[in-house]
Amino acid sequence: MWLTTDKFVEDYLERNIICDLLSGRMSLIHEYGENKYNDGKDEIEQVIRKLLKSGEEPDIIAQKADVPLEKLLKIKERNNLEEE
């Protein structure tokens, strides 16, 4: 985008304004992508916590959720979810 701006916009001030606007939009797009990624991770953790609370075995949850068992055990430890 910036290369196109440099090539076709000759006025220095206009070029800088356009580049600033593009930079702002790109950072917003990046922030949106990060939020969607983090929301997805949070949803998976919520499901894992619910399954652990229901008494499901950690190794079975790890297989179903395609999550390493070590990570699942950390979630369990972090949330104080001990087997009953």
Contacts in CASP RR format, 6 or more apart in sequence:
PFRMAT RR
TARGET T0000
AUTHOR 0000-0000-0000
METHOD contacts of the structure
MODEL  1
MWLTTDKFVEDYLERNIICDLLSGRMSLIHEYGENKYNDGKDEIEQVIRK
LLKSGEEPDIIAQKADVPLEKLLKIKERNNLEEE
1 22 0 8 1.000
1 26 0 8 1.000
2 19 0 8 1.000
2 22 0 8 1.000
5 15 0 8 1.000
5 18 0 8 1.000
5 19 0 8 1.000
5 22 0 8 1.000
6 15 0 8 1.000
9 15 0 8 1.000
9 18 0 8 1.000
44 65 0 8 1.000
44 67 0 8 1.000
45 75 0 8 1.000
47 65 0 8 1.000
48 61 0 8 1.000
48 65 0 8 1.000
48 67 0 8 1.000
48 72 0 8 1.000
48 75 0 8 1.000
49 75 0 8 1.000
49 79 0 8 1.000
49 81 0 8 1.000
51 61 0 8 1.000
51 64 0 8 1.000
51 65 0 8 1.000
52 58 0 8 1.000
52 61 0 8 1.000
52 75 0 8 1.000
52 76 0 8 1.000
52 79 0 8 1.000
52 81 0 8 1.000
53 81 0 8 1.000
55 83 0 8 1.000
55 84 0 8 1.000
58 69 0 8 1.000
58 72 0 8 1.000
58 73 0 8 1.000
58 76 0 8 1.000
59 69 0 8 1.000
61 67 0 8 1.000
61 72 0 8 1.000
62 68 0 8 1.000
62 69 0 8 1.000
62 72 0 8 1.000
65 72 0 8 1.000
75 81 0 8 1.000
76 82 0 8 1.000
END
